[in-house]
Amino acid sequence: MNPPAECLVGRTSVALSQLATEFGATAWRGKQLASWIYRKAVADLGAMNDLPAGFRRRLAERFVVNPLHVADHRKSSDGVDKLLVHDGDGQVFECVLLPYSKRVSCCLSTQVGCPMGCTFCATGLGGFDRNLSVGEIVGQYLLLQGLSDRRVDHVVFMGMGEPLLNLDALLESIAILHGEVGLSHRNLTVSTVGLVPQIERLAAAKLPIHLALSLHSPFDEIRSRLMPVNRRWPVAEIMATMRRYQKATGRKITIEYLLIDRLNDTEEQALALARLLRGVPHVVNLIPFNYVDTEQGFRRPTRERVRAFRRTLEEQGINVTERVERGHDIAAACGQLAGQHEGRFARRSRLSVLPVTS
């Protein structure tokens, strides 16, 4: 397989303007190039017909626009598109297009695999290979935009990987999605298992984005069973950090809560979760377990247990939503499609939590 080529996606309009002058064109041509790439989601240099042919030809000798190749594309009966992509090295990762009546959202990956070892997650079961580049992250958005007749106006970084373990590339990607593509910060959501130093760094950036914490239990014993990261940063510490993030950014925090039958869906845990969230602007997003063969024997709770858990939270004044589940017929949960692929994304031994300090 050919090695990855240099790509244009991931460069700002300023960088593209500098590149244009290096190739003998005016800086204005770089701004036009940025518009074709980011505003129009065009990946073919030949189609950028207001750019000089010679300039396009010279660029094509050295660059591709989007570095990503599609290894698999599945479309569900409910309108969800899922792409399995790679940048030429065969290490596949996933992105998903999620159209709704009033918006079009997409879910992007930030790593090939994930090192966090959460016991309920298909991605974690596949192991970890590497971080994605800015071009690979933004390239997912542009591929998905190319599938949609409507503007993709919401982005969630909830695909494969832990976004805050690739924080520099994540921040650069957010800057491009906001500054070049034109998306509102308020329509961008980053999901994390709870890495305290990185959350503090993200808070210092004061970006008005949503931060979603995968909590899944208010009790350390149960959360540590589900998520090894809790042994490093237990519930009290991560929730104190989330409160500081909320004060720094002014954005309500989102609590992602995966409901697993008779493990974390009890009334006792609902009441404890409500106590954790008193006094901080929040929303709790309930997610009934989407079956993954994890050797843990986890099961999806009944509708009655989901309703009872939600009712307890609401009676305590908690703002609750329940995730609209999409794409079951195309393995739309993160990591499921990559786990079926016969490429180089091998199932590796799960790693312990990385010793992250920066």
C-alpha positions in Angstrom: 0.0 0.0 0.0 1.3 3.5 -0.9 2.5 5.7 2.0 0.4 8.7 3.0 0.8 11.7 0.7 1.1 15.3 2.1 -2.4 16.7 2.4 -3.9 20.1 2.3 -6.7 19.4 4.8 -5.6 20.5 8.2 -3.9 23.7 7.0 -5.5 27.0 7.8 -6.2 29.6 5.2 -3.1 31.5 6.4 -0.9 28.4 5.9 -2.5 27.8 2.5 -1.9 31.4 1.5 1.8 30.9 2.4 1.8 27.7 0.4 0.3 29.5 -2.6 3.1 32.0 -2.7 5.7 29.3 -2.5 4.1 27.8 -5.6 4.2 31.0 -7.5 0.6 32.2 -7.0 -0.8 35.1 -5.0 -1.8 34.7 -1.4 -5.4 35.3 -2.5 -5.2 31.9 -4.3 -4.6 30.3 -1.0 -7.7 31.8 0.5 -9.7 30.5 -2.6 -8.2 27.1 -2.0 -9.3 27.2 1.6 -12.8 28.1 0.6 -13.0 25.1 -1.8 -11.7 22.7 0.8 -13.5 23.9 3.9 -16.6 25.8 2.8 -17.5 23.6 -0.3 -15.9 20.3 0.9 -14.4 19.7 -2.5 -11.5 17.2 -2.5 -10.7 17.3 -6.3 -8.1 20.0 -7.2 -9.3 19.6 -10.8 -12.8 20.8 -9.9 -11.5 24.1 -8.3 -12.1 25.9 -11.6 -11.4 29.5 -10.4 -7.8 28.5 -9.6 -5.1 28.7 -12.4 -4.6 25.3 -14.1 -0.8 25.5 -13.6 -1.2 26.2 -9.9 -3.5 23.2 -9.5 -1.2 21.0 -11.5 1.8 21.9 -9.4 -0.1 21.3 -6.2 -1.3 17.9 -7.4 2.3 16.8 -8.0 3.0 17.0 -4.2 -0.3 17.1 -2.4 -3.7 15.4 -2.0 -6.6 17.4 -0.6 -8.0 14.9 1.8 -5.7 12.2 3.1 -8.5 9.7 3.8 -9.5 6.6 1.8 -12.8 4.8 2.4 -12.4 1.2 3.3 -16.2 0.6 4.0 -19.3 2.7 3.7 -22.6 1.5 5.2 -26.0 3.3 5.2 -28.6 2.3 7.7 -32.3 2.0 7.2 -32.8 5.1 9.4 -30.5 7.3 7.3 -27.2 7.0 9.2 -24.0 6.8 7.2 -20.9 5.1 8.7 -17.5 5.3 7.1 -14.5 3.2 7.9 -11.5 5.1 6.7 -7.7 5.1 6.7 -4.9 7.4 5.4 -3.1 4.8 3.2 -1.6 2.8 6.0 -4.5 0.4 6.4 -5.1 1.4 10.1 -8.9 2.0 10.0 -11.0 4.3 12.1 -14.6 5.3 12.0 -16.8 8.4 11.5 -20.6 8.7 11.3 -23.1 11.0 9.7 -26.3 11.5 11.8 -29.1 13.5 10.1 -32.0 14.7 12.2 -35.0 16.8 11.3 -33.6 20.1 12.5 -29.8 19.5 12.3 -27.2 17.3 10.8 -24.6 15.9 13.2 -21.4 13.9 12.8 -19.3 11.8 15.1 -15.5 11.9 14.6 -12.6 9.8 15.8 -9.4 11.2 17.3 -7.3 8.0 17.6 -6.9 4.6 15.9 -8.3 2.5 18.6 -8.2 3.6 22.3 -5.8 2.9 25.2 -8.3 3.5 28.0 -9.5 -0.1 28.4 -13.2 0.6 29.3 -14.7 -2.8 29.7 -18.0 -2.0 27.9 -16.5 -0.5 24.7 -15.8 -2.2 21.4 -13.1 0.3 20.6 -11.2 -0.4 23.8 -11.4 -4.1 23.0 -9.5 -3.5 19.8 -6.5 -2.0 21.4 -4.6 1.2 20.5 -2.4 2.1 17.6 -1.8 5.9 17.3 -3.2 9.4 17.4 -4.8 10.9 14.4 -3.4 14.0 12.7 -5.4 17.3 12.3 -5.8 16.4 8.6 -7.2 13.0 9.5 -9.7 14.5 12.1 -10.9 17.3 9.9 -10.9 15.1 6.8 -13.6 12.9 8.4 -15.9 15.9 8.7 -15.3 16.8 5.1 -15.9 13.3 3.8 -19.2 13.2 5.7 -20.2 16.7 4.5 -19.7 15.4 1.0 -22.4 12.8 1.7 -25.0 15.3 2.9 -27.1 17.7 0.9 -27.6 19.7 4.1 -24.9 21.4 6.1 -23.3 19.3 8.8 -23.6 21.8 11.6 -22.9 19.8 14.7 -19.8 17.8 15.5 -19.2 15.4 18.4 -15.8 14.0 19.2 -17.2 10.7 20.5 -15.8 8.2 17.9 -12.8 6.0 18.4 -10.3 7.1 20.9 -10.0 9.5 23.9 -9.9 13.0 22.5 -8.0 14.5 25.3 -5.1 12.1 24.8 -4.7 13.9 21.4 -5.3 17.3 22.8 -3.0 19.4 20.6 -4.5 17.9 17.4 -8.0 18.2 18.8 -7.6 21.9 19.6 -6.2 22.6 16.1 -9.1 20.7 14.6 -11.6 22.7 16.6 -9.9 25.9 15.4 -10.3 24.8 11.8 -13.9 23.7 12.1 -14.7 27.0 13.7 -12.5 29.4 11.8 -12.4 27.8 8.3 -15.5 25.6 8.1 -17.6 28.2 10.0 -19.1 26.0 12.7 -20.2 27.6 16.0 -18.2 26.6 19.0 -21.5 25.9 20.7 -22.2 23.1 18.2 -19.0 21.3 19.1 -18.9 18.6 21.8 -15.9 16.8 23.2 -16.3 13.5 25.1 -13.8 12.3 27.7 -13.4 9.5 30.2 -12.1 12.1 32.6 -8.5 13.1 32.3 -8.0 15.8 34.9 -4.9 17.6 33.6 -6.3 17.8 30.1 -9.7 19.1 31.2 -7.9 21.8 33.2 -5.9 22.8 30.0 -9.1 22.8 28.0 -10.8 25.0 30.6 -7.8 27.4 30.3 -8.5 27.8 26.6 -12.0 29.1 27.5 -13.6 27.7 24.4 -17.4 27.8 24.6 -17.7 24.1 23.6 -19.6 21.4 25.3 -17.6 18.9 27.4 -19.2 15.5 28.0 -18.0 13.3 30.8 -18.4 9.6 30.5 -19.3 8.9 34.1 -21.5 5.7 34.1 -21.6 5.5 37.9 -21.3 7.8 40.9 -19.7 5.0 42.9 -15.9 4.5 42.6 -16.1 0.8 43.0 -18.5 0.3 40.1 -16.9 3.1 37.9 -13.4 1.5 38.4 -14.8 -1.8 37.3 -16.1 -0.2 34.1 -13.3 2.4 33.5 -9.7 1.9 34.7 -9.2 5.7 34.5 -11.2 6.0 37.7 -8.4 4.4 39.7 -6.3 7.4 38.7 -8.9 10.1 39.0 -11.9 9.0 41.1 -15.4 10.4 41.0 -15.0 13.2 43.5 -11.9 14.5 41.8 -13.2 14.4 38.3 -16.5 16.0 39.3 -14.6 18.9 41.0 -12.6 19.4 37.8 -15.8 19.4 35.7 -17.3 22.1 38.0 -14.2 24.2 37.5 -14.5 23.7 33.7 -18.1 24.9 33.8 -17.2 28.0 35.7 -14.3 28.8 33.4 -16.4 28.4 30.2 -19.9 29.1 31.2 -21.2 26.0 29.4 -23.3 23.4 31.2 -21.6 20.0 31.5 -23.0 16.9 30.0 -22.9 13.6 31.9 -22.9 10.6 29.6 -24.4 7.6 31.6 -24.4 4.2 30.0 -27.1 2.1 31.7 -26.1 -1.6 32.2 -28.7 -4.0 33.6 -28.5 -4.3 37.4 -25.0 -2.9 37.6 -25.4 0.9 37.5 -29.1 1.4 36.9 -30.3 1.3 40.5 -32.3 3.9 42.4 -29.4 4.3 44.8 -27.1 5.3 42.0 -29.6 7.7 40.5 -30.0 9.4 43.8 -26.2 9.6 44.3 -25.8 11.0 40.8 -28.4 13.7 41.5 -26.4 14.7 44.6 -23.2 15.0 42.6 -24.9 17.4 40.1 -26.7 19.8 42.5 -25.6 23.4 42.0 -23.9 23.0 38.6 -25.6 23.6 35.2 -25.8 20.2 33.6 -27.6 17.7 31.5 -27.5 13.9 31.9 -27.7 11.8 28.7 -28.8 8.3 29.4 -27.6 5.6 27.0 -29.0 2.1 27.3 -26.2 -0.4 26.8 -25.6 -1.3 23.1 -24.5 -5.0 23.2 -20.8 -5.7 22.9 -19.3 -9.1 23.6 -16.9 -8.0 26.4 -16.6 -11.2 28.5 -18.3 -9.2 31.3 -21.8 -10.5 30.6 -23.2 -6.9 30.5 -26.8 -6.7 29.4 -29.1 -4.0 28.2 -31.6 -2.9 30.9 -35.3 -3.3 30.3 -37.4 -0.2 29.3 -39.0 -0.3 32.7 -35.6 0.0 34.5 -34.5 2.8 32.1 -37.8 4.7 32.8 -37.4 4.2 36.6 -33.8 5.5 36.6 -34.9 8.5 34.5 -37.9 9.2 36.7 -35.8 9.2 39.9 -33.4 11.7 38.4 -36.2 14.0 37.2 -37.9 13.8 40.6 -34.6 15.2 42.0 -34.6 18.1 39.6 -32.0 16.7 37.2 -32.1 17.7 33.5 -32.3 14.3 31.7 -32.3 13.3 28.0 -32.1 9.9 26.5 -29.9 9.3 23.5 -31.8 8.6 20.2 -30.3 5.4 19.1 -29.5 5.2 15.4 -27.8 2.8 13.0 -28.1 -0.5 14.8 -28.2 -2.4 11.4 -24.8 -1.0 10.4 -22.8 -1.5 13.6 -23.0 2.3 14.3 -21.6 2.1 17.9 -18.0 3.2 17.9 -15.5 0.5 17.3 -18.0 -2.1 16.1 -17.3 -1.7 12.4 -13.6 -1.5 12.8 -13.7 -4.7 14.8 -15.2 -6.5 11.9 -12.6 -5.2 9.4 -9.9 -7.5 8.1 -7.3 -4.8 7.7 -4.4 -4.0 10.0 -6.5 -2.7 13.0 -5.6 -5.8 15.1 -7.2 -6.6 18.4 -4.4 -6.0 20.9 -4.2 -6.5 24.6 -5.9 -3.6 26.5 -3.4 -1.2 28.0 -3.6 0.3 31.4 -4.4 4.0 31.8 -1.6 6.1 30.4 0.4 8.1 32.8 -0.7 11.5 31.5 0.7 14.5 33.2 0.5 17.4 30.7 
